[in-house]
Amino acid sequence: MQTLADKLIHFFQTLQPPKNLPKGIEVLFPQQNPEVMKVVKKFFKKFYNDNHPRHLIFGINPGRFGAGTTGINFTAPKQLKEYCGIDHPFKASQSELSAEFIYEVIHAYGGVTKFYSDYFIGAVSPLGFTTFPNPLQRRGTGKNLNYYDDKGLLNAVTPFIVESISRQISSGFKTDKAFCIGGDKNLKFFSALNNQQHFFKEIVPLPHPRFIMQYRRKQKDKYIHQYLSALQLAG
């Protein structure tokens, strides 16, 4: 019998990137790198090697220094080793603000084993996007781009997003509610899409960790409590 780990591995191994992206935008697909996929498999086998139903948490899309490096959402190399205990070939000290906040939440929730037994952190778009506006610029070195930052990109990726969410739900996740990280544009798009597709009965918004760490760091404990209040109620 396939475990959730098997299903998630298959999901990433069979992802087909959206086509017809606007000029100057490329897909960030870290799981295509065999070294990254090896680490992703270790992570899934460690925390999802069962069929226990979990809730989904959706970020926006992977960025270069977190999931774009490790293949695991909101998990930079530092957190992957220090919190998850998974060895990897990436720069061990490399961290990322959003990952730092999320892993403080995970620690406060009860640790990685407890948290990942209740939740899977995905993204509205499981693949990321970067710009490369300069023709002389090396590919893969552009700036992060959110799926909703460009109208042409949004139109191109919406069918891909619908299919990706449907496939993840079919792996056995709970559908009474899902959590959306990013209370503005991500929530607006995801909520509207959910109203059309009826993926989940309820979408629970959570403020974005980068916003918290950049602009509300002194109130970080308040936001950790906000996350815990929402997650412990559902978990």
Beta strands, then each sheet from edge to edge (+ up, - down):
strand 1: 25-28
strand 2: 55-59
strand 3: 119-123
strand 4: 128-131
strand 5: 144-145
strand 6: 178-181
strand 7: 203-206
sheet 1: 1+ 4- 5+
sheet 2: 3+ 2+ 6+ 7+
end
